[in-house]
Amino acid sequence: MMTRLLAAIACLMLATGATGPPAPAPTALQAAASGVERPYAQFGFEALRELRAEKPGANVFISPTSIAIALTMAANGAEGATRAAILNGLGAQNETIDSLNAANHALLAELTGSQAVQLAIANALWLQEGFPVNPSFAQTLATLYGAQAENLDFRSPAAPATVNAWAAKHTNDRIQKIVDRIDPATIVILANAVAFKGKWTLPFDPASTKPHEFTTATGSVRSVPMMRNAARYAYVKAGGIEAIRLPYADESFATYLVLPRDAGAMHEFVQALTADSFATLRSSLRPGEGTIELPRFTIAYDATLNGMLEKLGMGTVFSDAANFDGIHRAPPPIQISEVRHASFLKVDEEGTEAAAVTSVGMRMLAMPAGPPPFHMVVDRPFFLAIRDERSGQILFTGTIADPSP
């Protein structure tokens, strides 16, 4: 499907002779952040595929940026194969942790610097009270990610409320809960929150919103409020799909909608989606007059990401082989116990509101227990040997069948 789509788009671009307007020169921040643009996009599409496979026919809505930043913070405390697994899973295998930190730092500054939309990103680091953590780990997260370390007793029943209150605060109350309970063995929780609110450059008229039938992925038909707008948009129809760009405010942000012709085409499109193919699709959009009809809707989504991340090569971080000596040098060893993600999306006539929170819980593994107390009763024939431990010479040996006088 994607191959046919790209071929159709290429023919369309050649036929029109269009190459699109020249891109403006990137700012210093944009240039610094560009190192993670493609890896995080690729990671997001791969994550989307895996999560769709877990619940076919269900809504899936994630923030690749939120997940990637939370995992990169964890990678700062990982070493060796554990760090490599995280970076490889994020598609950043060609980056060092220092270059990735620098790109993320620039990305955070670039994203939150827009005046056209409301966009806030926050990071947090909670540490178990009394548990010694490598100071350089905490300092890196504070300096580059703005995650100030706070002590929290994870064994307290009130601990989840503290984490959830932080999530609500940094998502405009759109995400009220990210954790249900906290493993008493938890010693670190990392979190990232992203909150977005933007108004359409070309808003929809509420008077034009009418009920309309919508066929779901399972084939059932639902009545939804359908918004409608006739205006000039960047649009393309080729290879069995339609795509459109819906910009916000000063057009520094935009939503891209892709509409395959049926459920099978949707599956093929998502399965073949990559950072490069999406870039090609975006470059194929051409300005033109037309009409867009789009449902007005609100959804909430949440998932545990452990299984998806394992499939993307991060299984080591959840195993006994995990190496997070950069946080606390073993013993006791540390592993990631759970990666949770929750999101919110609202699309209406005025614009779009979206939020996401990712939490990474890390727990202390139990130390290997010593052998239980033994109880040996020599009440039957036995063997013995007397050995010189210096030379290894057996001086005496035998079996005792009856030790009675």
N, C-alpha and C positions, 0 to 999 in steps of 0.2 A: 504493500500500500504506500509506504513512504517513498519507495523507489519510484513508483509511478507518479506520486505527487510531485517529487522533486523534478522529475523529467518534464511533467506538465508545466511546472512553474518556470523551469529554464526556457522552455519553448515560448511561454507567454512573455517572459522578459525580453527574449530575443526579438519576438514579433513586434513588441511595442518600442523596442530600442530604449527602454527606460532603465536607468541605473539607480534612480532615487536621488534625493538631494544630498549634496555633500555633507558628511557628518561634521559638526563643529569640533574644533580642537579640544581635546579633553583638558580639564583643569588638573592641577597638581594632585588633588585628592582623588579624582577619577583615575588618573594614571596609576597612582599608588594602589588603588583598590582593584584595578583591572585583573590582577593576578588570580583572584578568586571568582571572577565572573563566570568563566566557562566551567571550572570544576564544580562549583556549587549548583549551577544549572544542571549539569550532567547528573550529579548526585540526586538532585530533586526529582528528575525524571525517572531515575532508577528506583528511588524510594516510592514514587507514585505507582510504578508498575507492581512492585512487591505488595504494597498495601491494597491495591485494587484486587490482586489475586487472593488476598486473605479473605476479603468480603466482596465477592462479585455482585454487581448490581447495586452496591451501596455507595453513598456519597463518600468521597475522600477529599479532604482539603488540608494541606500542610503548608508550613513555612520552611522551605529548605534553608533559608538564611538562619532562622532561629535554631534549627536542629544542628546545623553545621557549626555555628558559633559556640553552642553549648558543648558540643563534642570536642571542638578545638581547645576550649578551656580545659577540658579533662585531659587532652593530649599533652598539655603543659606539665602535667604530673606523671605522665607515662614515660617509660624508657624502652629502648630496644624494640623487640618485635611487637610489643603492645602499642607503642606510638606509631610504628609503621603501619599497623593494621588500621588504626583510626585514620591516618592521613591517606592511605590507599583507598579506604572505603569512601572518603570524601572526594576522591579524584585529585587529591593534592600531593600525590607521591613524588612529584618533582620539586616540591617546596620543602624547605627546612622549617622547623617550628618557629624560628625567629622571623623568617620571611612571611610565613603565614600570619603570625601575630601582627606584623607591621601592616600587611594588607587588610586584615580585619579591623585594625585600629583606624586606618584610613576609610574603610568602608562605613564604619559606624559614624564617623564624622561627616562623610559625604551624604549618607542617607538622612541624617537628622538635620542637615543644613538647609533643606528646602523650605521656602516660605509659602509655597503653593498648596501644600497639603499638610495635614497634621500627621506627623510620623514620629513615634517615640520608641526607643530601644533601651532596654535596661538589662543588666546582668547582676547576678547575686551569687554569693558564696557563703554557705553556712557550714560551721565546723562543730563537731561534738565537743561539748565543754570538757576541758581537761585533756583532750587528745592532742599531742604535739604534732604540728604540721610544719613541713619545710618552709621557712620564712620566704625563700625566693619564689616559691609557688604562689603564695598569697600576694607577694609584692607584684609579680607579673600580672596577675588578674586584676589587682587594684589599679595599676598604672595604665595598662593597655586596654582593659575591658570595663573599667569603672566598677568592678565587683569588689566592694569592701567586705572583708571577712567579718562575719558575725558569729558569735557563739550561740548554740542552741542545743538543748538537751533533747536529742531525738528519742530518748526513752520515755519522755513525758507525753501523756495523752494529748496535751495542748500543742505539740510540735506541728502536726499537719495544719492546724488552723493558722499558724504563723506563716508557713509557706504559701498556703492558699490566699491569705490576706495580701501577701506581696503580689501574687499573680493578679488578683482582682484590681489592686491599686494601679498596676502598670499596664492594664488592658482596658481601662475605663469601665471596670466592673463587668466586662463582657465574658471573662473567664473566671468563674468563681471557685473552681476547684481543679487542681492539677495532681494532687495526691490524696488517696483515701486513707492510707495508713503508712507509717514509716517503720521499716524493719529496725528493731532495737539494736541491731549490730551496725547500723548506719553511722558513719563517721564524717562524711562529706556529702553535701547536696549542692550541685551547681544548677543555675537556672538562667534562662534567657526569655525575655518577653518582647514582643513586637506589637505595636498598636498603630493602625493606619486608618485615616479618614480623609477621603478626598471627594470633591464635588466635580461632577462631569463638566468638561468644557462645553458640551452641548447637552444640557439637562433635558430629561423627558418631561413632557407635560402630563401631570396626573390625570387631567381630563381625558387623555387619550388611552389610559390604561383600562382594558376590558378583560373579562374572563375569556380564557382560551384553553383548548384541550392540549395536554402535554402527555406524550407517550413515554413512560418510564423505561429504564433499562430492562425491566422484567416483562415489558409488553403491556402493562396495565395503563389505563388512560386516566389522567387526573385533570381537574379544572384548576388553572392557575391564573393569577392576575398578570396579564401580559402588557408590558409597557411598549410604546411605539414612538419612533422618532424618524422623521425624514430630514436628512441633512447630508453634508459632504463628509465622508469618512474614507479612511484608507482601507481597501477591501480587495479580496481576491477570491475567485472561484476556479478551482483546477483540481484534477486528480481525484474527484469524488468528495472534495471538502469545500467548505466556505470558511473564510477567515476575515476578521475585522478588528480594527484597532479603535478602542474607545478611550480617548485621552481625558486626563484630569487637569483642571485649572490651566496652568501655563504650559501644559503638555510635557512637563518633566517626568510625569508618571502616566502610565496607561494600562488598561486591561486589554489583553488579546483574547478574543473568543474564536474557537475553532469548532465548526459544526460538520462532522462527518455525516454521510448520507444515511447510515444505519448503524445498528449496534456492532455488526461485524466490522464495518469500516472503522468504528471508534476503537475497537480492540486492536486492529492492525496499526492504526495511527499511533496509539500509545505504546505498543510494543516496539515500534521502530523509532520512537522519538529520542533524539539526542540533542545536545547543545548545538551542534553544527546544523542539523536539519531544522531546528527551530529558528536559528539565525537566517537560514535560507528562506524559510517561510515568511519571516518578518520583512526581509528585503524585497519580497515579491508583492507586498501590498501596494496598491496604487490608489491615489485620491480619485473619488468619483461620487456623484450624487446617488443617493439610494435611501432605502428604508430599513431600519433595524427594529425587530420585535424581540423583546427580551423579558423573561419572567422576572417579576419582583419577588424576592425570596429572602429567607433567613435560615441559615443552617448552623449547627454546632457539630463538632467532630472531636473525638478523642481516641487515642490508641496507645498501647504499649509498643515501643519500637524495637524491643530486643530481637524478636524473630526476624524482622526486616533487616536490621543491622547485621545480624549473623549471616544472612544470605548475601550481604554486600561485602563480606570478608572481615567483619569485626568480631567474630566469635571469641577471639582471644581475650577481649576485655571483660567478658562475662565468666571466664573460666578460672580455674586454680592457677593457670599459667600466667595470668595477668601480672604485669609489672608496673606498679604505680609508686615506685621508690622515690619519684620526684615529689610526691606528696608526703609520704612517710616511709622511711626505709624499714623494710621487713626485718624481724618479725614485729607484729603480725602482718601477713600479706593483706593487700586490698584488691578488690575487684569491683567492677560496676555491677550493681544489683538490678537496676531498672532505669530505663529511659522512657519517660512519659511525654506525650505531646497532646495538647488540646488547642483547638482553633475555633474561630467564629467568623462568619461571613454574612454580611447584609448588603443586598443590592436593591436600590430603589430608584425613584425618579430623580432624586437629588444627586446621588453618587454612590459611593461604596464605603463600607466600614468593615475592617478586618482586623483580627487579633490572633495571636498565637503565643503559647508558652511551652517551653521545653524544659524538663527537669532531668538531671542526671544524678541518680542516687548511687553512692559508693559505700560499700560495707567492708567491715573488718572480718576476715575469715577466722574461724575458730582455730586456735593452735592445736596441733595434733595431740590427742590425749595420751597420757602415759599408760603403760600396761596396767590392767587391773591387778590388785593384790592377789598373789598366788597362794595356793594351799596344796602342798605336795605331801602325800601320805605314802611312805615307802613301806607298804604292807604286803609285798610279794617279791619274788626273786629279782635281783637287780645286778647291774654291771657297774664296775668302778675301774678307774685307772688313775695311777699316780704318775705325774709327768713333770720333768724338769722344764720349766717354762723358758729357761735361757737357751738350752740346747735343743729342746723339743723331744728329748729322750723320754720314752715311757719307762718308768722305773718299776712300776708294778701294775698289773691289770688282772681282772678276774670277774667272775660272776658269783654272787652270793645267793645260794639257794635256800639256806637255812641259817639265820644269824643267832639262833637260840643257843644258850650255853651247852 
